[in-house]
Amino acid sequence: MISKDKKGFDILYNNYSSSLYGVIHLIVKKEEYSEEILQDTFLKIWKKIDDYDASKGRFFTWMLNIARNMAIDKLRSKEFKAGNKTDDISSYVDIGDTGYADKHNMDHIGVKDVLNKLPEEHRFLIQKMYFEGYSQSEIAEEFDIPLGTVKTRVRTAMSKLRELFQ
Amino acid sequence: MNIKEYISSGILETYLLGGLSEAEAGEVETYVKQYPEIRAELDKLEGDLENIALSYAKAPSPSLKSRIASELDFVEEKEVQIIPIPSFYRMAIAASVVLAIISTASAGYFWNEWQKAEGRVIALEVEKSSLANNINLTKQELDKTNSYLSLVQDTNSVLITLKGSALSPTAAAKVLWNKKTQEVYLGGLAALPVPTAEQQYQLWAIVDGQPVDAGVFDMENKNVLQQLKTVANAQAFAVTLEKKGGSPTPTLAALYLIGNV
């Protein structure tokens, strides 16, 4: 699909680096880590691109997952925790930090901070699951929410997000 | 498997957000390949997640691209020999390079659009086949109702009300019997005690004082006319409770309903 020459890389990078970088940055928050992770992400995508299986889902989603997993791995690493002693990173990182939004001027897309528009209980689930890598059973156990409720809430959260984009 | 229930359980969303264990995720992937309706839903959700990611897009520093490129092993592009060329051709080549860039970009765009369209087509096909199913079911219902109607209107048909015996005085049923075609239908079941799993109610026609088996029937489908065995020259109908599958002669101690023609 994408040839593994310089041109292929240009296409990949020009089309996807900003979106992948945005998600990575949402997770780790720090520029220096984000760039390092984006670099690792592209190395991995480049290496694994032949493994991508179109019958399992979209290409962009596949790349997003690689980026997200690498960022979460970093988030959980000793190195990261040591560098953030003063911040309690296990606590809920507020996605909707307005400083972030202003600084990076996302207005041009016309959707500013959609996650922040979700009710707390829904934003919390997406934050824990998608941006911190919790599994549904970990969430159920740690925050004392029935497993079935986790699933249905996640579904409601996603359908609310869809509405926000329409 | 109930696909609608599966989709509305939230498992696909949880899968996409990475909340499932490996085993659970593997199961989802099997279903995705098996059921186009699930595939279409997943595709839609993937689109939602992509929208979210796009809304948070943020450019990394410009120097990063060359730093990453220097880490990658590229398959070599073909060596191009440089030959001086006349300026007209230079213009033509420049134009075709521009065209190539534009078409590469639009290929990417259209590929995306095609993916989205494909998802929509699958969803529409699923919807269409479920509509067709509904129409078929409705048609079958209508056919059945029409056949009941013509049965009732037939001048050879008689409607017999069966009344409860002392065993259950409030029980009732209707027998619709066509004297000419000898068809027997039973309906309007009311207040009959529910039989055990080993028992079934049996309809009898009384012909010249003798009971004739008219078949067993179930209590489900209370609102449907059940067609039983054909009977000729009946003077009365009766219902007894028998062992499952029916008996050759009626158990009179378990006579629940009776009515004369």
Chai-1 contact restraints between the chains, C-beta under 6 A:
chainA,res_idxA,chainB,res_idxB,connection_type,confidence,min_distance_angstrom,max_distance_angstrom,comment,restraint_id
A,K4,B,V75,contact,1.0,0.0,6.0,A-B,restraint_1
A,D5,B,F74,contact,1.0,0.0,6.0,A-B,restraint_2
A,D5,B,V75,contact,1.0,0.0,6.0,A-B,restraint_3
A,D5,B,E77,contact,1.0,0.0,6.0,A-B,restraint_4
A,K6,B,F74,contact,1.0,0.0,6.0,A-B,restraint_5
A,Y13,B,K65,contact,1.0,0.0,6.0,A-B,restraint_6
A,S18,B,A57,contact,1.0,0.0,6.0,A-B,restraint_7
A,S18,B,A59,contact,1.0,0.0,6.0,A-B,restraint_8
A,S19,B,A53,contact,1.0,0.0,6.0,A-B,restraint_9
A,S19,B,L54,contact,1.0,0.0,6.0,A-B,restraint_10
A,S19,B,A57,contact,1.0,0.0,6.0,A-B,restraint_11
A,Y21,B,K58,contact,1.0,0.0,6.0,A-B,restraint_12
A,Y21,B,P60,contact,1.0,0.0,6.0,A-B,restraint_13
A,G22,B,Y56,contact,1.0,0.0,6.0,A-B,restraint_14
A,G22,B,A57,contact,1.0,0.0,6.0,A-B,restraint_15
A,G22,B,K58,contact,1.0,0.0,6.0,A-B,restraint_16
A,V23,B,A53,contact,1.0,0.0,6.0,A-B,restraint_17
A,H25,B,K58,contact,1.0,0.0,6.0,A-B,restraint_18
A,L26,B,Y56,contact,1.0,0.0,6.0,A-B,restraint_19
A,E35,B,P60,contact,1.0,0.0,6.0,A-B,restraint_20
A,E35,B,L64,contact,1.0,0.0,6.0,A-B,restraint_21
A,L38,B,P60,contact,1.0,0.0,6.0,A-B,restraint_22
A,Q39,B,I68,contact,1.0,0.0,6.0,A-B,restraint_23
A,F42,B,I68,contact,1.0,0.0,6.0,A-B,restraint_24
A,L43,B,E71,contact,1.0,0.0,6.0,A-B,restraint_25
A,W46,B,L72,contact,1.0,0.0,6.0,A-B,restraint_26
A,S55,B,K33,contact,1.0,0.0,6.0,A-B,restraint_27
A,K56,B,E29,contact,1.0,0.0,6.0,A-B,restraint_28
A,G57,B,E46,contact,1.0,0.0,6.0,A-B,restraint_29
A,R58,B,E46,contact,1.0,0.0,6.0,A-B,restraint_30
A,F60,B,E50,contact,1.0,0.0,6.0,A-B,restraint_31
A,T61,B,E46,contact,1.0,0.0,6.0,A-B,restraint_32
A,L64,B,A53,contact,1.0,0.0,6.0,A-B,restraint_33
A,H104,B,K58,contact,1.0,0.0,6.0,A-B,restraint_34
A,I109,B,S55,contact,1.0,0.0,6.0,A-B,restraint_35
A,V111,B,S55,contact,1.0,0.0,6.0,A-B,restraint_36
A,V114,B,S55,contact,1.0,0.0,6.0,A-B,restraint_37
A,M129,B,L17,contact,1.0,0.0,6.0,A-B,restraint_38
A,M129,B,G19,contact,1.0,0.0,6.0,A-B,restraint_39
A,Y130,B,L17,contact,1.0,0.0,6.0,A-B,restraint_40
A,S135,B,G19,contact,1.0,0.0,6.0,A-B,restraint_41
A,Q136,B,T14,contact,1.0,0.0,6.0,A-B,restraint_42
A,Q136,B,G19,contact,1.0,0.0,6.0,A-B,restraint_43
A,K151,B,S9,contact,1.0,0.0,6.0,A-B,restraint_44
A,K151,B,G10,contact,1.0,0.0,6.0,A-B,restraint_45
A,K151,B,T14,contact,1.0,0.0,6.0,A-B,restraint_46
A,T152,B,G10,contact,1.0,0.0,6.0,A-B,restraint_47
A,V154,B,G10,contact,1.0,0.0,6.0,A-B,restraint_48
A,V154,B,E13,contact,1.0,0.0,6.0,A-B,restraint_49
A,V154,B,T14,contact,1.0,0.0,6.0,A-B,restraint_50
A,R155,B,G10,contact,1.0,0.0,6.0,A-B,restraint_51
A,R155,B,E13,contact,1.0,0.0,6.0,A-B,restraint_52
A,M158,B,E13,contact,1.0,0.0,6.0,A-B,restraint_53
A,L161,B,D48,contact,1.0,0.0,6.0,A-B,restraint_54
A,R162,B,D48,contact,1.0,0.0,6.0,A-B,restraint_55
A,F165,B,N51,contact,1.0,0.0,6.0,A-B,restraint_56
